[in-house]
Amino acid sequence: MNGQNRKDILPGLEVDIVLKKDQKTGKLTRGIVKDILTKSVTHPHGIKVRLTDGQIGRVQKIISK
């Protein structure tokens, strides 16, 4: 499942995100969602989230529901 719909993303989910510094390479970082930062219902590049370790990026893939 991709991370473009806000309704699919909840705190506590395991996700793969792309960090701002990794957008050119597409390197993914896995973590647990702490906060959802995007206010809109959808976003073409992925919903922006903060992980429990403090990293911020856009969700590319939802690992677990």
N, C-alpha and C positions, 0 to 999 in steps of 0.2 A: 504494500500500500504506500502511495507517495504521501508527502507531507504538505500538500497544497490546500487542504481543507482544514480549517480551524476546529471544526466539530470532531474530527478524527483524533485530535491530539489532546491528551489529558496529562496532568501531573502524575508522575510515577511510571509512565510508559518508557520502555527502552527504545531509543531511536538512533539513527545515524544522521549526523548533521555535517554541513560543510561550514567551516569557520571562514570569516572574512579573508584571512591571510591565505587560505587554501582554495579560494574560488577559482583561481586560474588553473590549478592542477586538478581540482575535483576530489582531493583527498578527504576521506570521511573520518569523522570522529564519533565513537559510540558512547552513549551515556544515558542517564535517566533524566527525564524532564522535571524541572523544578517549577519554572514559571513560563507562561506563554506571553510573549511580548508583542506579537502582531495583533492589532485590534480588528482588522478587516476579516471577513468571513473566509476569503480565499486569497492566495498570493501565488503568482505564476512561478516564482523561484523558491517557494517553500515558506512555511510559517516560521517566524523567528522565535526561538526559545532560549531560555537559560537552563543549562544543565545543573545538576546538584553540585558539581565541582566548580561552578561559576563561569564556565565557558559559554559563549553566546554564538549561535549560528542558525542557519536555516535547515529545517528538517527535509531530508532527501528520502528517507525510508523509515517506516515504522516497523520495528522488530517484533515487539510483543504487545498484545492488547491487554 
